[in-house]
Amino acid sequence: MGIQSDDIVLIREPEKPGEPSVITVNCPDKTGLGSDLCRIIFFFGLSIVRGDVSTDGKWCYIVFWVVGKRKTRWNVLKKRILAACPSCSSASGFYLYDSLENQLPKEPDLFLLKVSALDRRGLLHDVTEVLCELELTIRRVKVSTTPDGTVMDLFFITDTRELLHTRTRQEETRDQLRAVLGDFLIDCAIELADADVTTCSQRSSFWPPAIVGQMFSLEMPEEPEGSSKTINNLSVTMDNSLSPSHTLIQILCQDHKGLLYDIMRTLKDYNIQISYGRFSASRRGKCEVDLFVMQADGNKIVDPNKQKALSSRLRMELFRPLRVTVVSRGPDSELLVVNPVELSGKGRPLVFYDITLALKMLDTCIFSAEVGRHLIGDREWEVYRIRLDEGDLRVVARDTIEEEVTKMLMGRE
């Protein structure tokens, strides 16, 4: 039996200003689908204010109410969501059910974008914004400034559209950069890169023990005794008494950018399947999440150790989805931002975009920047190291930089 592609993903734009748009997905199910969809919505700069998920294990029905950018490219968003529905393949204008075994994701080609330009405030963010608008995903970055004021930006990127190998797509990228950078752009080149450059390093030796303990800890602060764990208005509880076949996970927490993605990616990493779920966020930023879940074997989560591990990881991921600090690196100061990587290898969307936007709004220059992945504490992390202009730090306090970058990343006023 076939289903037309237009029926798989439906997007209803708001009729009145201020109302949310509604995204409906009706397709075959797989473990982790909710995480993949939330990540795509996150990448397009949209926030999910309400969500409903239901599935019988084979077919799912998902509705997201989203708010965000005025100029959202809804037709492109629809294509990306449709592509993430793993059991749909094109056949004579129809989308038919396929086995999941035939849909293993292909690792996208990696390209090196070299941008040489005259330095100015906000330049790195402007380049990053162009790449995001073009749906080019940044996998790694290395930025340096020479004494004569020339900047060399090296971006290792993948193309969501998988067209960067074509001359037309490369020219589109160069034209967009020329339009934004103008006379500041000296040269721009794109070439196929070695995929090995983005593999995570072995345990890094350059991190002082104090930084490792502060930034890469997977432990929560001390919690009060009792079944309801409440830190920073965060509570995660599990109940096996309300359903004969499912475990109920209830989450009460403060809203932040990408909240539902953080929940979904954690469940995906633990191979937990959601049969029914409901999410809502109030105008005051309070969120309530109810999820009826089961393990991959179709059973409840009854093992106390598994319950404790999953509950602790959910609290940790919601309490500290990103870690931000400004540290001294010899004579210089460095903004350090880290976040965990999904077990699938996907990184968190828009982190570098938000960091550079916050620094641009603070009128703070970036002297050099590196983005890479490191294996620390038996987990892979994305690490953003931004060396700041010391002259700017005399004007903008380090605490202010840390606070404003955190607010931008978390989507808080």
SVG drawing of the C-alpha trace seen along z (x, -y; Angstrom):
<svg xmlns="http://www.w3.org/2000/svg" viewBox="-6 -49 58 57">
<polyline fill="none" stroke="black" stroke-width="0.4" points="0.0,0.0 1.4,-3.4 1.1,-6.8 1.7,-10.1 4.6,-12.2 2.3,-15.2 0.5,-13.2 3.7,-12.1 4.6,-15.7 2.1,-18.5 3.0,-22.0 0.3,-24.5 1.7,-28.0 0.0,-30.3 -3.1,-32.2 -2.4,-35.1 0.9,-36.6 2.2,-35.1 0.5,-31.7 2.6,-28.6 3.0,-26.7 2.0,-23.0 4.1,-20.2 2.5,-16.8 4.4,-13.7 2.6,-10.4 5.1,-7.7 6.6,-4.3 8.4,-4.3 11.9,-3.6 13.8,-4.1 15.3,-7.6 13.0,-9.1 11.8,-11.7 15.3,-12.7 16.1,-13.1 13.0,-15.2 13.7,-17.4 17.2,-18.0 16.1,-19.1 13.6,-21.5 16.3,-22.8 18.7,-23.3 16.1,-25.6 16.0,-27.8 12.6,-26.8 11.4,-26.1 8.9,-23.3 6.3,-24.7 4.1,-21.6 4.3,-18.1 2.3,-14.8 3.7,-11.5 1.9,-8.2 3.0,-4.9 2.0,-1.2 5.6,-0.3 5.3,-0.1 3.6,-3.4 3.8,-6.7 1.9,-10.0 3.7,-13.1 2.6,-16.6 4.8,-19.6 3.7,-23.1 6.7,-25.4 7.6,-29.1 10.7,-30.9 12.0,-32.7 9.7,-34.8 11.6,-33.8 11.5,-30.0 11.9,-28.1 9.0,-25.8 9.3,-24.0 13.0,-23.2 12.1,-22.1 9.5,-19.8 12.0,-18.2 14.4,-17.6 11.8,-16.1 10.6,-13.9 14.1,-12.7 14.4,-11.7 11.4,-9.4 13.4,-6.2 10.8,-3.9 9.8,-6.1 11.4,-5.7 10.3,-7.3 8.5,-5.1 6.5,-6.7 5.5,-9.7 4.5,-7.5 6.3,-6.7 6.2,-3.1 7.1,-1.1 10.7,0.3 12.6,2.4 14.9,0.5 17.8,2.7 17.9,1.1 18.1,-2.4 21.4,-2.6 22.5,-6.3 25.4,-7.1 28.1,-9.2 28.1,-12.5 31.1,-13.7 33.4,-16.1 34.6,-19.3 37.2,-21.9 36.1,-25.6 39.0,-28.0 38.1,-31.6 40.8,-34.3 39.6,-37.8 40.6,-41.1 39.6,-41.0 36.7,-42.9 34.4,-42.5 31.6,-39.9 33.3,-38.4 33.4,-34.9 29.7,-35.0 28.7,-36.4 30.5,-33.5 28.9,-31.0 25.4,-32.5 25.9,-32.1 26.9,-28.4 23.8,-27.8 21.5,-29.5 23.0,-27.3 22.4,-24.2 26.1,-23.5 26.9,-21.7 30.1,-22.7 32.0,-19.6 35.3,-21.3 36.7,-24.8 40.2,-26.3 40.5,-30.1 43.7,-32.2 44.6,-35.8 47.9,-37.0 49.8,-40.1 48.8,-42.0 45.1,-41.6 44.3,-38.8 42.1,-36.0 42.3,-32.4 39.1,-30.4 39.2,-26.7 35.7,-25.1 35.3,-21.3 31.7,-21.0 29.1,-18.6 26.2,-19.5 22.6,-18.6 21.6,-18.8 24.6,-16.6 25.4,-18.9 28.7,-20.6 30.6,-18.4 28.9,-20.3 30.2,-23.5 26.8,-25.2 26.6,-24.6 30.2,-25.7 29.5,-28.9 26.4,-29.5 28.4,-29.3 31.1,-31.6 28.6,-34.1 26.8,-34.2 30.1,-34.8 31.1,-37.6 27.7,-39.2 28.1,-39.3 31.8,-40.0 32.2,-42.3 35.6,-43.9 36.8,-42.1 36.9,-38.8 40.3,-38.0 39.8,-34.4 37.4,-31.5 38.1,-27.9 36.2,-24.6 37.8,-21.1 37.0,-17.6 38.6,-16.8 39.7,-13.7 36.9,-12.4 39.5,-11.3 40.1,-14.9 36.8,-15.0 37.3,-11.7 37.6,-12.3 41.0,-12.4 42.2,-10.1 42.1,-11.3 43.4,-14.8 46.4,-15.7 46.1,-19.5 43.2,-19.8 44.1,-20.7 42.5,-18.3 40.4,-21.2 38.9,-22.0 38.2,-18.3 36.3,-18.0 34.4,-21.2 33.5,-20.9 33.3,-17.2 31.8,-15.7 28.7,-13.5 27.8,-13.7 25.0,-15.8 25.4,-18.0 24.4,-16.5 20.7,-15.7 18.3,-15.7 17.0,-12.3 13.6,-11.1 12.0,-9.8 11.5,-13.2 14.8,-14.7 14.6,-18.5 17.6,-20.6 17.1,-23.9 13.3,-23.0 14.3,-19.8 12.5,-16.5 12.6,-13.1 10.5,-10.3 9.6,-6.8 6.5,-4.8 5.6,-1.2 2.2,-1.0 0.1,-3.0 0.6,-0.7 0.9,3.1 3.5,2.7 5.1,-0.7 7.2,-2.7 6.0,-6.3 8.8,-8.9 7.6,-12.2 9.9,-15.3 9.3,-18.7 12.0,-21.3 12.8,-24.8 12.7,-25.3 15.8,-25.9 16.7,-25.9 16.6,-22.4 15.0,-20.9 13.0,-18.3 16.0,-17.4 18.0,-16.8 15.4,-14.4 14.9,-12.6 18.6,-12.2 19.2,-10.7 16.5,-8.2 17.9,-7.4 21.3,-6.7 19.7,-4.3 17.7,-2.6 14.5,-3.5 11.3,-3.5 8.5,-6.0 5.0,-4.6 3.1,-7.8 4.4,-11.2 3.2,-14.6 5.2,-17.8 4.1,-21.3 5.9,-24.5 4.2,-27.4 4.9,-31.1 6.8,-31.2 9.3,-28.7 8.0,-25.7 7.9,-22.4 6.0,-19.2 6.8,-15.9 5.0,-12.6 6.5,-9.7 5.3,-6.1 8.3,-4.1 9.7,-0.6 13.1,1.0 14.1,2.3 13.0,5.8 9.5,4.6 9.6,4.7 9.3,2.1 12.3,0.6 12.1,2.6 15.8,3.0 16.5,0.5 20.0,0.0 18.8,-0.8 16.2,-3.1 18.8,-5.0 21.2,-5.2 18.6,-6.6 17.1,-9.0 20.5,-10.3 21.5,-10.8 18.3,-12.7 18.8,-15.0 22.4,-15.6 21.5,-16.3 18.8,-18.7 20.7,-20.4 23.9,-21.0 23.3,-20.3 26.2,-22.7 29.1,-23.9 30.6,-27.4 33.5,-29.1 36.3,-31.6 39.7,-30.3 43.3,-31.6 45.6,-29.9 49.0,-31.3 48.9,-35.0 45.6,-34.7 42.0,-34.1 39.9,-31.5 36.2,-30.9 35.6,-27.2 32.2,-25.6 31.7,-21.8 28.7,-19.6 28.2,-15.8 27.9,-14.1 25.1,-11.6 26.2,-8.0 25.2,-8.2 28.0,-10.8 25.7,-13.8 26.6,-17.0 24.4,-19.7 23.1,-22.2 23.9,-25.9 26.4,-26.0 29.1,-27.8 26.5,-30.1 25.2,-31.1 28.7,-31.5 29.8,-33.8 26.5,-35.8 26.8,-36.4 30.4,-37.6 29.4,-39.8 26.6,-41.4 29.2,-42.0 31.4,-43.6 34.2,-41.2 36.8,-40.1 37.8,-36.5 41.6,-36.2 41.5,-32.4 39.1,-29.5 39.2,-25.8 36.3,-23.3 36.9,-19.6 36.0,-16.4 37.7,-14.7 37.2,-11.5 37.0,-12.4 35.5,-10.4 34.5,-7.5 32.4,-9.9 32.8,-12.0 32.5,-15.7 32.4,-18.7 34.9,-21.2 34.8,-24.9 37.9,-26.9 37.7,-30.6 40.8,-32.8 39.6,-36.3 41.1,-39.6 42.6,-40.8 41.9,-44.4 38.1,-43.6 38.3,-41.8 39.3,-45.1 35.9,-46.5 33.7,-43.4 34.2,-41.4 34.9,-37.6 31.8,-36.9 29.7,-38.9 31.0,-37.0 30.3,-33.7 26.8,-34.8 25.8,-36.2 27.2,-33.2 25.3,-30.8 22.1,-32.8 22.4,-32.7 23.1,-29.0 20.2,-28.2 17.7,-30.6 17.1,-32.6 16.4,-36.3"/>
</svg>
